[in-house]
Amino acid sequence: MLKNSIVLAIFLCCSVMLYAQKDVSITGILQSEQGEVLDLVNISVQGKPGGTISKSDGTFAIFTKAVPPYTLVFSSIGYQTAYITFSAESQKSDLLIKLRQKDETIEEVNVQAKRKNEQNFEKIDAKLSAQLPDATGGSIEALVKTQMGVSNNNELSSQYRVRGGNFDENLVYVNDIEVYRPFLIRSGQQEGLSFVNPEMVSDIRFSAGGFDARYGDKMSSVLDITYKRPTEFGGSASASLLGANAHIEGASKDDKFTHISGVRYKTNSYLLGSLDASGDYNPTFLDLQTYLTYQFNDKWGVSFLGNVSQNTYNFKPVDRETTFGTLSEVKTLRIYFEGEEKDDFLTGFMAGTLNFSPNKNNSYKLILSGFRTSENENFDILGQYWIQDLESEDGTPSKPEDSATGIGVGSYLEHARNYLFGTVRNVAVRGKHRVNKHRLEWEGKYQHERFSDQINEWVMRDSAGYSIPISDPELVLSYAYNATHDISSNRVTGFLQDNMHFDLQKGKLDLAIGIRASYWDFNNEFLLSPRASVLYDPMWEKDYRFKFATGVYYQSPFYKEYRAQGVGINYDIKSQKSIHFVTGFDHYFSSWGRPFKYSTELYYKHMTNLNPYTIDNVRIRYTAQNNAKGYAAGIDMKINGEFVKGVESWASLSIMQTEEDILDDSYVDKNTGETVYPGYIPRPSDQRINFSLMFQDYLPNNPSFKVNLNLVFGTGLPFGPPRSERYLATARMPAYRRVDIGFSKELTGVHKNPNKADKIFKNLWLGLEVFNLFDIDNTISYYWVSDVNNRQYAVPNYLTSRRVNVKLVSRF
C-alpha cells in the first residue's frame, strides 16, 4: 500500500513538473543602432535546437520550455551576435533589442521585404551591383531582372518585362519623381546607360504588380529608387573593359548640407565585337548626375536632382556570316555592307523639392521637375546577300567552310533620318499625415508634354533582280514611313491613399486603400483607378505572411503609343486598362541554423482597350488602336537565404501565359474560302517559363575571395514575318540561356587587413567576369530574306558570345 502511494506521489510530482514546464513566450522588436527595424534576424535558445526569425517589421516571438536561467542568441548578416540571459524574473515581453553593426563584414546582397505596410514590394540591396557579373556594366536593373515575375532576353539592354507586360509598362521613380529614357532607341547596342546610378542609391523597392495608388498609371511594375543623403566624406571609382565610373559624396560639419555626384562612362565596342555583323563599332555613353540637399531647420529643407546623359552610336558594318537551319538542312547567309549609322541621344533631367514638416505627424512636399530629350537617328546601309545550302556529296550537312550551293541572292537599302525633340514638365504637391492608426498620403500634379518629330525611314529590297514587292510599272518600297508631328498636351493627376494597421488578437493586419484620378486634354479622357491591398501576419509558431491586392491600372498613351506608322496621330486613342488580382504568401524559416524566406504569388490580369504592338529587340511599334482584349495569368516562386553561411543567394521561377484577341482581324482560308477569325494569340511578351539564379560563395578561410554566379533561362518568345498581321506571329524563338560568372578578390580593406584600416581605401577589389560562360548563341530577332523561289527564311540575329572582362573597384 505504501509502495503504491509512493509511486502515485512520484507520478503526481512529475505530472505537475511537466505541466509547469509550459511554453514561455518572449516577444519584442529588433533594431539597428540607428533605429532601423531588422528582419530575418536568427533567434534561438543557446544550446537548444530550433528557433525563429524576426519579421518584416522587426518584431519577434519565441517560445521555450527551457528552465531559467537561459540565454537567447540574436544573429544576423552584418551585425554582431548578441547574447541575452533571462532569469525567472526577467521581463519577457515588449523588449527592445538593438544590434551593433559589424566593423568587419562580407559585402553581401539582401533582397528582402523590409518595410512595414509595404505589402507588394521587395527591397533590393544595391551593393551587389558593383560585383554582379553584368554585361550592361553593373546596373540596378540587372538585379531587378532576377526578381520573381521579371524576364529579359537581351543582355545588352537594361529594360525588362514583368508578368506579360512590355518595356513601356514599367514605372521608374527616383525620390518620388518619375524618370524617362530616350524613345527612338531600336536595339540594345544603342541603349547605353540606364538612368539610375548604383553608387548614389540608398534604397530600392520593386513591385511586380498590385502596387498602391500613390504610384502612377502604368500596367505592370514599379521600381522605386531613393538616393543617398551622405553623413560623411566618401567616394568610389571603378574601371573595366566596358567603361569607368566614379562618384564622390559628403556632408557639412553641421550635417545641414549633403551632396553626392557621379559620372559614368560606358562603351559596348568590346561586347559588340562578338556579334555576327563585323565592322567598326564606336558606341560611347556618358552620364553625369548630382543630388544636393540642404536642411534649414527641423521643419524646412530643399533638395536638387540633376542629370545629363549623352548616348552616341556610330557603326560602319563590313560583313556578316550566319549559319542557320536544321540538322538536315543547314544554310548560311553572307552579307557585305556599305554605309554607316550615326545616332545621337542627348537627355537632361532636373528636379527641385521643397520639404515642410511642421510636426512629426504631418509633412508636405512641393516638387518641380523637367525632362528634355533631343534624339537624332541617321543611317544609310546597303547590304548585298547570298543564301547558300551547306551540303556534302553524301547528303549530310557539311561544315561552313566546305563548298556550298547558292539558292538566293539579293540586296537591300535601309535609310533613316529621324529627329525627335521632347519635353515633360510638371509641378506636384504631396502630403503625408499620421492620424491614430491611419497613415494618409495624397498628391496633386500638373504635367505638360510636348513632342516634335520628323520621321523619314524606308527600306528597299531586291531579290534576283526584282524589287520586292513587285509592282509594274512603279517602284514600290518594301517599307516606308514619312511624317512630321508636333504634339502638345496637358495632364492633371492625383491620388489619395490610407494605410491602416490593426493589432488583432491572433495576428496583425495591414490595409491599404487608395484611388487615383487623372485627366488628359489630348483625348479628353478622365480616369478613376481604385486600388486596395491586404497583408495579414498571423502569430503562428511557423512564421507566415499572407497578402492580397487588387486594383484598376490604366496606361495612358505616351508619345509612341498614339503614333501609328502610315496612319499618323490617333487623337481618339484611349488608355489601356488592366485589372490586377494578386495573392500569395511569404514563409520565413530557419534551416542549418540560417534564415530563409520562401515567397509565392498567384496573379491574373484582365486587360481591355489594348493597343497591339510588335517588338524587335527593344523597339516597340504600336498600331495606335484600342482594338484588342487580353489577359495574363501565372505563378511566381522565389526562395532566398544563406545557402552559404554569411552571404545571401536566391532563385526565382515564373510560369506565365499572356494572350490577346484582336477584335477586327480575320483572313480567308485559301482552301475552303471561309473567313477565319484567329481569336486569342500569344502576346509578343508571352514567355511561358522563366528561371533565374543568383548564387554567392566565398573561400571559407579567405572571405576576401568571392564568386558570383548569375544564371537565366527563359522559353522562347513568339515572332512572325516583319510588318505582317499579328496573327502570323505565333512561331517561337529558341529558349534564352545564359550563365555569367564573376570572381572578385579584395586587395586591401577589412578582409585583407582586419586589424588595420587602410589610410586611402575602405576596400579595393579586383574582379574577373566571364559573360556567356558556355558560349550559347541566343537569338534576339530575325533578319528575313528570300530565295529565287520567293521562299522566305528567318535568319537569326544572335546576341553576344563569350567575353572576359576585368574590373577594378575601389571605395574610399
Beta strands, then each sheet from edge to edge (+ up, - down):
strand 1: 24-32
strand 2: 42-45
strand 3: 52-53
strand 4: 59-64
strand 5: 70-76
strand 6: 79-86
strand 7: 95-99
strand 8: 111-112
strand 9: 122-124
strand 10: 150-151
strand 11: 161-162
strand 12: 170-174
strand 13: 177-178
strand 14: 201-207
strand 15: 221-227
strand 16: 234-240
strand 17: 243-251
strand 18: 257-266
strand 19: 277-295
strand 20: 300-326
strand 21: 329-359
strand 22: 362-390
strand 23: 405-435
strand 24: 438-463
strand 25: 466-468
strand 26: 479-504
strand 27: 507-520
strand 28: 525-538
strand 29: 543-555
strand 30: 563-564
strand 31: 568-569
strand 32: 576-591
strand 33: 594-610
strand 34: 613-616
strand 35: 619-622
strand 36: 628-644
strand 37: 647-662
strand 38: 667-668
strand 39: 675-676
strand 40: 680-682
strand 41: 689-699
strand 42: 702-714
strand 43: 718-719
strand 44: 731-732
strand 45: 736-749
strand 46: 763-771
strand 47: 779-786
strand 48: 792-798
strand 49: 803-811
sheet 1: 4+ 1- 7-
sheet 2: 3+ 2- 5+ 6-
sheet 3: 8+ 9- 14+ 15- 12- 13+
sheet 4: 10+ 11-
sheet 5: 25+ 24- 23+ 22- 21+ 20- 19+ 18- 17+ 16- 49+ 46- 45+ 42- 41+ 37- 36+ 33- 32+ 29- 28+ 27- 26+
sheet 6: 25+ 24- 23+ 22- 21+ 20- 19+ 18- 17+ 16- 49+ 46- 45+ 42- 41+ 37- 40+
sheet 7: 30+ 31-
sheet 8: 34+ 35-
sheet 9: 38+ 39-
sheet 10: 43+ 44-
sheet 11: 47+ 48-
end
